[in-house]
Amino acid sequence: MHVQKHFLIFRLQKHTRVFLHELYEDFVQLGFLPRHIAKWVAPLSDIGLFMFSAYIYPKEVLATALEGSNKKVILMLYVYLGPSPFDICEVTQLERLSGICSLVASIQRCAGLWRLNEVLDQFKWPEHLESEFFFGSSSVGSVNPQFLAAFSAAAGKRSLPFSESEESDPDWGCWSTSQELKNPSIRIVFPTINRVKNTRSGILASKRLLCFSQKTWQKLKNVGILHDAIPYPSDRVGLPMHVKVGCRRFRSRTDASSFGWVYCGSHNFSAAAWGRPISNSLDRQANGDSRNNPVLGSRLHISNYELGIIFVDPPPGAVDCVKQRSTTLDDIVLPFVVPPPKYGPGDAPATAQAMKEALAELIEQEREKCEAAAAVQDWTEEETPEEEEEEIMETAQYVTMEKEDEKAYADKLWSQVDSSESS
């Protein structure tokens, strides 16, 4: 009998502890770990960054033992203590990275859009109170209506019924691609090319940070979902941004208080980071169609390793939620102006092509300035001999006139001498 795999459960909220307490009756705590798991759990536990508990399911163990087989059983690791934000430097030290990577890789749960849906689908978000829904990213992938609909659905977006007849539809209330095409749900925050031109560090600094293809711009040009990214606070204006932040905000009509969620992490706004849903009828039949919304697919293809945090401020009256009203969604300061201003008629995103053209234009302007300066220098050098010649001629004329005056004065003196002698 061997340990087959292990699950990690993080204690994040009060109801999670209750859930684990209920499991104690069915699970037995272990005082040891298999060697291949202990080799990375022990170092993290010894330095005090994490505290673990290990459990197995006794019924599964007994069934395996009675069979007399080498079937592996499940080991569940419960992380009941983790590092505080002040210890983040300890976590990122080189000698800790191996254990941290093993820890993250051992978390067997959904990722990407499915994880986003898993976290936010716990709450019933009031669609009629939504005030803002946007995602700001320094890199925007080849997004299309299918991805936009999938992201919005994962974030808890639901469609309002247009008629009572739609209630018979199995996908009633689910946000779909057709809904996204009729009424775009999310806004994309990305700097315009004019904003990039005016950065203090120049176009080259943003060229290394921003990614937005011209093809994507052509697809989104007439959709009207692009908004400018103006750095915030004001002392950051003129500096390039490399951020990935999402937000969905709701405002109460009674006391104007806000609630919702904010995402901050490494995910670009792309299917490569969040996942591309793949729909397959055979997969749905085999898995029982575990996804609540068909737009999220029966499988998810993710290309990148990303990590992010979702700060959730649940709606009032949320079940099994300890809500601290002393801190609200408005207390989270975002790195750009909110609400972000919508692109104007002459605005365009800082695509790679736009930055290349702007850089070429800047180089051309500098070349023209250099040529103009050289022309002025040449003109100055050509004018100098003429000025010197004029000065020489004026000096010669002055000397000649001076000699004539002296001669006249001398003649006058001699004439006076001659007149005195004759008298």
C-alpha positions in Angstrom: 0.0 0.0 0.0 1.4 3.4 -1.0 0.4 7.0 -0.9 -1.0 7.9 -4.3 -1.4 11.7 -4.1 -1.9 14.5 -1.6 -4.2 17.4 -1.4 -3.4 20.8 0.1 -6.1 22.8 1.9 -5.4 26.3 3.0 -7.2 27.8 6.0 -8.4 31.1 4.6 -11.8 31.7 6.2 -13.7 30.6 9.2 -16.0 28.3 7.3 -13.0 26.5 6.0 -12.0 25.5 9.6 -15.5 24.2 10.1 -15.3 22.2 7.0 -12.0 20.6 8.2 -13.5 20.0 11.6 -16.2 18.0 10.0 -13.7 15.9 8.2 -11.8 14.9 11.3 -14.4 12.2 12.0 -13.6 10.6 8.6 -9.9 11.2 8.5 -7.0 10.0 10.7 -4.0 12.3 11.4 -0.6 10.8 10.6 2.6 11.3 12.6 4.8 10.7 9.7 5.1 11.4 6.0 6.3 9.4 3.0 9.9 10.2 2.2 9.3 11.8 -1.2 6.9 14.3 0.5 8.8 14.8 3.7 11.9 15.9 1.8 10.2 19.2 0.9 7.7 19.5 3.7 10.2 19.2 6.5 12.5 22.1 5.5 9.5 24.5 5.1 8.2 23.4 8.5 11.6 23.4 10.3 12.2 27.1 9.5 8.7 28.0 10.7 7.3 29.4 7.4 4.6 26.7 7.2 2.8 24.3 9.6 1.3 21.1 8.1 -1.0 18.3 9.3 -1.3 15.1 7.4 -4.4 12.9 7.1 -5.5 9.7 5.5 -9.0 8.2 4.9 -9.2 5.0 7.1 -11.9 3.3 5.1 -9.8 3.6 2.0 -6.7 2.2 3.8 -8.7 -0.8 5.2 -10.2 -1.6 1.8 -6.8 -1.5 0.2 -5.3 -3.7 2.9 -8.1 -6.3 2.6 -7.6 -6.5 -1.1 -3.9 -7.2 -0.5 -3.0 -5.0 -3.4 -0.4 -2.3 -3.9 -3.1 0.2 -4.6 -2.1 3.7 -3.5 -4.3 5.7 -1.1 -4.8 9.5 -0.8 -2.8 11.6 1.6 -4.3 15.0 2.5 -2.0 17.8 3.7 -3.6 20.7 5.6 -1.6 23.9 5.8 -2.8 25.6 8.9 -0.1 28.3 9.1 1.7 30.2 6.3 4.1 33.1 6.0 2.9 36.6 6.7 3.6 39.3 4.1 6.5 40.5 6.2 8.2 37.1 5.7 8.0 37.2 1.9 11.7 37.7 1.6 12.3 34.5 3.5 10.0 32.6 1.1 11.8 33.8 -2.0 15.3 32.9 -0.9 17.1 30.5 -3.3 17.4 27.6 -0.8 13.6 27.7 -0.2 12.5 27.8 -3.8 12.6 24.0 -4.3 10.3 23.4 -1.4 8.0 26.3 -2.4 7.7 25.0 -6.0 6.9 21.5 -4.7 4.2 23.0 -2.4 2.6 25.0 -5.2 2.7 22.0 -7.6 1.0 19.8 -5.0 -2.1 22.0 -4.9 -4.6 19.9 -6.7 -7.4 22.2 -7.6 -8.7 24.2 -10.6 -6.5 26.9 -12.3 -7.1 29.8 -14.6 -10.7 30.6 -15.4 -12.0 27.6 -13.5 -10.3 28.7 -10.3 -11.6 32.3 -10.8 -15.1 30.8 -11.2 -14.5 28.5 -8.2 -13.7 31.5 -5.9 -16.3 34.0 -7.2 -19.2 31.7 -7.9 -19.6 31.2 -4.2 -21.5 34.5 -4.1 -24.6 35.8 -5.9 -23.5 39.1 -7.4 -26.4 41.5 -8.0 -26.0 42.4 -11.7 -28.3 45.5 -11.5 -25.9 47.1 -9.0 -22.7 46.6 -11.1 -20.9 49.9 -11.5 -17.5 48.9 -12.9 -16.0 45.8 -14.5 -12.5 46.1 -16.0 -9.1 44.5 -16.4 -6.0 46.5 -16.8 -2.9 44.7 -18.2 0.4 45.6 -19.7 -0.1 42.7 -22.1 -3.3 41.9 -23.9 -3.5 38.7 -25.9 -5.5 37.8 -29.0 -8.8 38.2 -27.2 -12.1 37.4 -28.9 -15.8 37.3 -27.9 -15.5 33.7 -26.7 -12.6 34.5 -24.3 -14.3 37.7 -23.1 -17.5 35.8 -22.4 -15.7 33.0 -20.6 -13.8 35.5 -18.4 -16.9 37.4 -17.5 -18.8 34.1 -16.8 -15.9 32.9 -14.6 -16.1 36.3 -12.7 -19.7 35.6 -11.8 -21.4 37.5 -14.6 -24.9 36.4 -15.4 -27.4 37.4 -18.0 -30.6 39.0 -17.1 -33.6 37.1 -18.6 -35.3 38.8 -21.6 -38.4 36.8 -21.5 -40.1 34.1 -19.3 -39.8 31.6 -22.2 -36.0 31.6 -21.7 -36.4 29.9 -18.3 -36.8 26.6 -20.1 -33.4 26.9 -21.6 -30.9 24.8 -19.7 -28.4 27.6 -20.0 -30.8 30.2 -18.7 -29.0 32.9 -16.8 -25.6 31.9 -18.0 -23.4 34.5 -19.6 -22.7 33.4 -23.2 -20.8 34.5 -26.3 -24.0 35.7 -27.9 -24.7 37.8 -24.8 -21.1 39.2 -25.0 -21.6 40.2 -28.7 -24.9 42.0 -27.8 -23.7 43.7 -24.7 -19.9 43.8 -24.1 -19.4 43.1 -20.4 -15.8 44.0 -19.5 -13.6 46.9 -20.2 -9.9 46.6 -21.1 -7.5 49.2 -19.6 -4.5 49.8 -21.8 -2.4 53.0 -22.4 -2.9 54.9 -25.6 0.1 55.6 -28.0 -0.1 59.3 -27.1 0.3 58.5 -23.4 3.3 56.3 -24.2 4.9 59.1 -26.3 4.7 61.4 -23.3 6.4 59.1 -20.8 9.4 60.5 -19.0 11.6 57.5 -19.9 10.6 57.5 -23.6 9.0 55.0 -26.0 11.8 52.4 -25.6 11.0 51.8 -21.9 7.3 51.1 -22.7 8.2 49.0 -25.8 9.8 46.5 -23.5 6.8 46.4 -21.1 3.7 46.6 -23.3 2.2 44.0 -25.7 -0.9 44.6 -27.8 -1.0 43.3 -31.4 -2.3 45.3 -34.2 -4.6 42.5 -35.2 -6.3 42.6 -31.8 -6.7 46.4 -32.1 -8.5 46.0 -35.4 -10.9 43.4 -33.9 -11.7 45.6 -30.9 -11.5 49.0 -32.6 -15.3 49.3 -33.1 -16.4 47.4 -30.0 -15.8 50.3 -27.6 -14.3 48.5 -24.6 -10.8 50.0 -24.6 -10.0 52.6 -21.9 -6.9 54.6 -21.2 -4.5 53.7 -18.4 -3.6 56.9 -16.5 -1.1 56.1 -13.8 -2.2 56.8 -10.2 -1.3 58.6 -7.9 -0.3 61.7 -9.8 3.4 61.4 -9.1 3.4 58.2 -11.2 2.1 60.0 -14.3 4.7 59.8 -17.1 6.1 56.5 -15.9 5.4 53.2 -17.8 3.2 50.6 -16.1 3.6 46.9 -15.9 0.5 45.8 -14.0 -2.2 43.1 -14.2 -5.2 44.2 -12.2 -8.9 43.3 -12.5 -11.9 44.7 -10.7 -15.6 44.3 -10.5 -17.4 46.7 -8.3 -21.0 47.0 -7.2 -22.6 49.9 -5.4 -25.5 49.7 -3.0 -28.4 52.0 -3.7 -29.2 52.5 -0.1 -25.9 53.7 1.5 -23.7 54.0 -1.6 -21.3 51.5 -0.1 -19.3 49.4 -2.6 -18.4 45.7 -2.7 -17.0 43.2 -5.2 -13.5 41.9 -5.9 -10.1 43.0 -7.0 -7.5 40.7 -8.7 -3.8 41.4 -8.6 -1.2 39.0 -10.0 0.9 37.9 -12.9 -1.9 36.9 -15.3 -1.9 38.9 -18.6 -5.3 39.4 -20.1 -5.0 36.5 -22.5 -6.2 32.9 -23.1 -2.6 31.7 -22.6 -2.6 32.9 -19.0 -6.3 32.3 -18.0 -7.0 29.3 -20.2 -8.8 28.7 -23.4 -12.1 26.7 -22.8 -12.5 23.7 -25.0 -16.0 22.3 -25.4 -16.5 18.6 -26.2 -19.8 16.8 -25.8 -18.1 13.5 -25.0 -16.1 15.1 -22.2 -19.3 16.6 -20.8 -21.0 13.2 -20.8 -18.0 11.6 -19.1 -17.5 14.3 -16.5 -21.2 15.0 -15.9 -20.7 18.5 -17.2 -19.2 19.8 -13.9 -19.0 23.4 -15.2 -21.9 25.6 -14.3 -21.6 27.5 -17.6 -21.1 25.9 -21.0 -19.0 28.9 -22.1 -16.3 27.7 -19.6 -15.9 24.5 -21.6 -15.4 20.9 -20.5 -11.6 21.3 -20.6 -9.3 24.2 -20.2 -6.0 24.7 -22.1 -3.5 26.9 -20.2 -0.1 27.7 -21.6 1.5 29.8 -18.8 2.3 29.4 -15.1 0.8 32.4 -13.3 0.0 33.4 -9.8 -2.5 35.9 -8.4 -4.6 37.0 -5.4 -8.3 37.8 -5.4 -9.4 40.3 -2.7 -13.1 39.6 -2.2 -15.5 42.0 -0.5 -18.7 39.9 -0.5 -22.1 41.3 -1.1 -24.2 42.1 2.0 -25.9 39.1 3.4 -23.6 36.5 2.0 -23.9 33.2 3.7 -21.0 31.7 5.7 -19.0 34.9 5.4 -17.5 36.9 8.2 -17.7 40.4 6.7 -15.5 43.2 8.2 -17.1 46.4 7.1 -14.3 48.5 8.5 -12.4 47.7 5.2 -14.2 47.9 1.9 -13.3 47.6 -1.8 -12.8 51.4 -1.9 -9.8 51.1 0.4 -7.8 49.2 -2.2 -5.8 51.7 -4.3 -5.5 50.7 -7.9 -2.4 51.8 -10.0 -4.5 53.7 -12.5 -7.2 56.3 -12.4 -10.7 54.8 -11.8 -13.0 55.0 -13.6 -10.6 54.8 -16.5 -11.5 57.2 -19.4 -12.8 55.6 -22.6 -10.7 55.9 -25.8 -11.6 59.0 -27.8 -12.2 59.0 -31.6 -8.5 59.7 -32.3 -7.1 57.4 -29.7 -5.3 54.1 -30.4 -3.5 51.6 -28.1 0.3 51.5 -27.9 0.6 48.5 -30.1 4.0 47.2 -31.2 3.4 48.7 -34.7 2.3 52.1 -33.2 5.3 52.3 -31.0 7.6 51.4 -33.9 6.1 54.1 -36.1 6.3 56.6 -33.2 10.0 55.7 -32.6 10.7 56.1 -36.3 8.9 59.5 -36.3 11.0 60.5 -33.3 14.2 59.5 -35.0 13.2 61.4 -38.1 12.5 64.5 -36.1 15.9 64.2 -34.4 17.6 63.7 -37.8 15.9 66.9 -39.1 17.0 68.8 -36.1 20.6 67.6 -36.6 20.4 68.6 -40.3 19.0 72.0 -39.4 21.8 72.6 -36.8 24.4 71.6 -39.3 22.9 73.9 -41.9 23.1 76.8 -39.5 26.7 76.0 -38.7 27.6 75.9 -42.4 25.8 79.2 -43.0 27.7 80.8 -40.0 31.0 79.6 -41.4 30.2 81.0 -44.8 29.2 84.4 -43.5 32.3 85.0 -41.4 34.8 85.9 -44.2 32.5 88.5 -45.7 32.1 90.2 -42.3 35.9 90.2 -41.8 36.4 91.7 -45.3 33.9 94.5 -44.6 35.7 95.3 -41.3 39.0 95.5 -43.2 37.6 97.9 -45.8 36.1 100.1 -43.1 39.4 100.2 -41.3 41.3 101.1 -44.5 38.9 103.9 -45.3 39.3 105.2 -41.7 43.1 105.2 -41.9 43.0 107.0 -45.3 40.8 109.7 -44.0 42.9 110.1 -40.8 46.0 110.6 -42.9 44.3 113.2 -45.1 43.2 115.1 -41.9 46.7 115.0 -40.6 48.1 116.4 -43.8 45.6 119.2 -43.9 46.4 120.1 -40.4 50.1 120.1 -41.1 49.7 122.3 -44.2 47.7 124.7 -42.1 50.5 124.9 -39.5 53.2 125.5 -42.1 51.1 128.3 -43.7 50.9 130.0 -40.4 54.7 129.8 -40.0 55.3 131.2 -43.4 53.0 134.1 -42.8 54.7 135.0 -39.5 58.2 135.0 -41.1 57.1 137.3 -44.0 55.7 139.8 -41.5 
